[in-house]
Amino acid sequence: MSRARIRIGDWAVAVAVAAILLVTGLSVQHSATNLDALGYSLLIFGSLPLAAARWAPCTVLAVTGLCVLGYQAIGFEVPAIAYLVAVYATVRAGHRRIAVAGSVLMVAAVPFAMVVAHPDWPVGEAFTQARDALPLAWLIAAGAAGEALRQAERRADEAERTREETALRRADEERLHIARELHDSLTHQISVIKVQSEAAVHVARKRGEEVSEALLAIREAGREAARELRATLEALRDDGVAPRQGLEHVPDLVERARTTGLDATLTIEGQRHDVPAAVDRTVYRIVQESLTNISRHAAAATASVRIDYRPDALVVRVDDEGKTRPDTGPVHGVGLLGMRERVTALGGRLQAGPRREGGFSVRAELPLDPT
């Protein structure tokens, strides 16, 4: 249940109790006195604090108890319904001793409050009338209901924790399985690409030949792939935390894109500030995937990366001025799907498609406080 609905429900209970006490007070008060306004105020203000019983149960218990004593002392013989609800909330919150101690004090104090309102009553009569205002059976029932619900919630939490532990254990096993599969299937091939490209660069330079930009880009891509694969395997074998590439590594992505012959620029707007780790990693992946798609699928000479820091969101946009290569088809593959899943998981929005002036644009808006 959302926090807003919980608050609405708590206020509904408080208002309902106040209405019941007010109607009861009006029905039992037959003669007008100068203290009527004070009595009705105590009935109302002794009930409305119940809206905060979930967050401050002990304080609400004290406030409702004092209001009960107050309106009993001026002759309002109205049942202490608000106090019973406060006892229930206090026990449910785990403050059983405070609820018991407060209830004992109330049982002892209510008769004396009635004696103040009716000085001609004997003490025995006051205790008899007090049982109607604050029945002991109702007190026990309120405390028992709070304890029963507290135990039920505790068992539910334990069951949920057990399910989470089981899910985490299965996730750990799956991560180790994925790590083994990645190691067996990719590590060797990436190592071959890395070693062969570095050897080719070394041989070309040894012969005094000019090393092509494409070969240097292949070598750098092989190094980066090896680093990321190693970091991914370490994360999978450790605790599942993704590699630590983030916003501070975006300039490196743009610089590597330039080594492939793409005229890439980076613009950062707004006041820089800390962002959640998930948003930090997602921005890096969006820029990485977008620049990769531009290199693979678009005959583009220029590309621009723009990051806009806003108070409540981070906006990243990657544009190019190229055209989709006829041999590759439009860019709607796994890369774009992965970006959309990452952004949606954070409560953000992703827009990707051709631009009116030509080229392709990817724009993601990521909230800094996803709910």
N, C-alpha and C positions, 0 to 999 in steps of 0.2 A: 504494500500500500504506500502511496506517495506521501511525502511529508505534508503537503497541502491538505490532502484528504484527512490525515490524522488530526491536523489542527481544526479543521471544520467539524469533525466528529467530537473532539473535546469541547469545543465551544457549544455544540448542540446539546451535549450532556449538561454543561454548566447552565445554559439558558433554560433548559427543561426543568432542572432542579429548582432554579430561582422562581420559575413560573409556578411550580407546584407549591413551594413554600409561601409565595405571595398569595395565591388563591386560598391556601389553608389559613394563613394569617387573617385574611379578610373575612373568612367564614367564622372564625372563632372570636374575633373582636367585635363585640356588640356595642360597647360604649366608647365614645370618642374621648381621647385623652390627649394631653400635650405631648405625650411621648410616642404617639402613633407614628409620626414621621420618622423618628429615630428607629423604632422597631422595624418598620418596613424597609428602611435603609439597611439595617443589619441583616434582614432576611435576604436581601438582594446581594449585598456585598459579601455576605458569607457564602454565597453560592458561585458567583462568577469566577473567583480564583480557581475553581475546579478545572478551568480550561488549561491551567498550568500544572496540574497534578502529575502529569507524565514526566515533567522536567524538574519540578521542585516539590516532591510529595510531602516532605517534612514541613516545609514552610506553609504549604496549603493546609496541612493538618492543624497546625497551630492557629492559622487565621480563622479557619472554620470553627474550631473549638472556642476561640475567644468570642466570635460572633454569636455562637449558640448561648454561651453564658450571658452575653450582653442582652439578647432579646428575651431570655428567660427571666433575667433580673428586672426587666421593666414590665413583665406580665404577659408576654407573648408566649403562650403555652403551645408551641408548634414543634412537632417532631424534628429531631436533629438529622434530617435526611442528608444534608450536605456533609455533615461530619461522618456519617456512615460511608458515603462515597469516598471521602478523603482517607478513611481507614482502609478501605479496599485498595485504593491506589498506592498507599504507603506500603502495605504488605506485599502487593504485587511488585513494587520496586525493590523488595528485599529488606526493608527496614522494619522487621517484625518487632524487635524490642521497643523501638520508638512508638510503634502503633499500640503495643500493649501498655506501655507506660502512660501514653497520652490517654488511652481509654480508661485506665484505672483512675487517673486524675479527673477525667470528665465525669465518671460515675459518682465520684465523691463530691465534685464541685457543683453539679447541676442542682441537687437538693438545696444547697445553701443559696444558690442564685434564686431559686423559687421562694425561699424564706425572705429574701430582700424584697421581692415583689409582693409577698403576702405575709406581713409580719405577724398576723394573727394565727398563722398555721403552726401546729406543732411539728417538731422535727420528723416524727413518724409519718405524718401526712405528706410532708415534703418529699420524703424518700419514696412514698407510694406513687405520688404524681410524677416523680422523676423517672420511674420505670416506664411510664407512658411516653415521656419525651425522648428518652434514650434507652430503649429496651435492650437488655443484656443479650437476649437471643439474637437480635439484629446485629449487634456488635460482633458476636461470634460468627454469625453467618457472613458478614462483610469480610472479616479477616480470613475465614476459611475460603471464600470465593477468590480473594486475592492470592492466597497461597496456592490454591489449586491451579489457577491460571499461570502463576509464576513457575510452578513445577512443569506444567505442560509446555511453556515456552522454553524452559531449560532443556527438556527432553528433545524438543524440536531442534534446538540449536545444536545439541550433541549429535542428533541424527544428520543434520546438515553438514556438520564438521566431519563426520565419518564419511559421508558421500564425497566431500571435497578431498579428503585425504586419499580415498580410493581413486578418485579421478586424477589427482596429482601423481599418484604412483603409476597409474596407467600411462599418463602423459610422459613421465620419466622413461618408462620402458619404450614408448613409441619414439621419443627423442633419440634414445640410444640406437634404436633400430635404424632411424633415418640417418644418424651420424655414420653408422657402419656402411649403409648403402651409398651415401655420398662419398665416403672415403674410398670404397671399393670401385665406384663407377666413374668418379670425376677427378680424383686427385692425380691419378696417373696421366690422364689425357691433358690436364692443365699443366702438369709438370713438363710434359713433352713439348707443348706449345711454348712454354716459358724458356726452356733450355734451348730449343731449336732457334727461337727468335734471337735470344742473346748470343748464341753461337754465330748466327748469320751476321749480326751487327759487328761482332768482334772480328770475324773474317774479313768483312768489307772494309773496316777501318784499318786492319793490318795490311791489306792490299793497297791502301790509299784510295779506295773508291768512295764515292759519295753515298752515304746511307739515305735511302728514301724515307720520306715522312711516313709512308704507310708501314714500313718495317719497324720504325721506331714506335709507331702507335700500337702495332701488334705486340711488341716487347713490353710496353707499358701496360697494355691491357692484360697481358699474361701475368705480370707482376701483381697488378691490382686484383685479378681474379684469384690468384694464389693466396694473397693476404686475406681477402674476404672469405674464401673457403675455409682457411685455417681458423679465422675468427668465428665463423659459423659453427664449425665442428667443435671448437672449444666451448661455445655457448650451449650447444646441444648436449654436450657431455657434462656440462656444469649444472646450470640451473635454468636453462632455456632462455636466458636474456639475449636479446638480439645484439649483433655487433654495434659498437658505440659510434658509428658514423652519424653525424648530425649536421646542424646548421654550420658549424665551424669548418666542416669539410666540404661545403658546397663550392667555395672558390677553387679547391683542388679539382672538382669535377669539371668546372668551366675551363680550367687551365688544360686539363687532359683533352677536352673536346677541341681546344685550339690546336693541339698537336696533330689532330686528324685533318687539319685544313679548314675547319669550321670557324668562322669569325664569330665567336661567342662572347657575349658581354653579360656582366652581372651588375644589377642595381638593387641596392637595399634602401628602403624608405622607412620612415618612422623611427621612434625611439626604441633602441634595442633593449630587450629585457629577457629574463629567463622564461622559458616555455616548458611545458610538460615534456618528459622524456619521450613519450609516444609521439607527440607532435613533432619533436625534434628529429626523430628517426624517419617519420613519414615524409617530411619535407625533403630530406636527403634522398629518399627512394624515389620520390616524384621527379625531382630534378635529374637524378641518375637515369631513370627509365625514359624520361622525355628526351634527353640528349642522345641516349642510345637509339631511340626510335628515329630521331632526326638523321643520325649518321647512317642508319640501315635502310630507312624507307623513304627518305625525302632527298631530292636533289637540291639541297639548300646550301647557300654560301654563308648565310648569317643566321644567328639565333640569339635571342635575348632571354635572360633569366631575371625575373623581378620578384623580390621578396618584400612584402609590406607588413611591418609590425603595427598592429592596431591594439587598442586597449583590451578588446575582448576576443580578438581573433588574429590569426596569422594567414596572410594570403600569399600564395606563390603562383606565379604565372610564367610559362615557358612558351615563347612564340618562335616560329621560323617562317622564312619566306620562300620555302621550296615547294616542290610539287611531288606528289606521290609517284614513285617510280612504277612504270607499267609492269615490271616483273615481280613486284612485291605486293601490290594491291593495297587497299586502304589499311590504315593502322587501327585495327579493332581487335587485336589479339589478346594473348594472355597478359601482356605487360599492362595494357590499359585496364583490363579487368582487375588485375591485382591492385593498381592504383585506386580504382573506384572502391574496392573492398576495404582498403586501408582507410580511406577518407570517410566512408560511411560508418565504419566501426568507431570512429572518433566523433561521430555526430556532425560531420562536415558535409560540404557539397563539392562535387567535381563536375566541371564542364570541359568537354573535349570535343573538338570538331574543326572543320575548315574555317579559315577566316575569309571575310568578304574581299579583302585586298589581296588574297592569295596566301598560301601556306597553311600551317596548322597551329592550333593554340590549345594549350592545356592550362586550366585555371582551377586551383583548389583553395577553398576557404575552410580553415580548420579552427574551431572554437578553442580557446585557451582554457575554458572550464567546462568540459563536456559533462552533460548530465544524462 
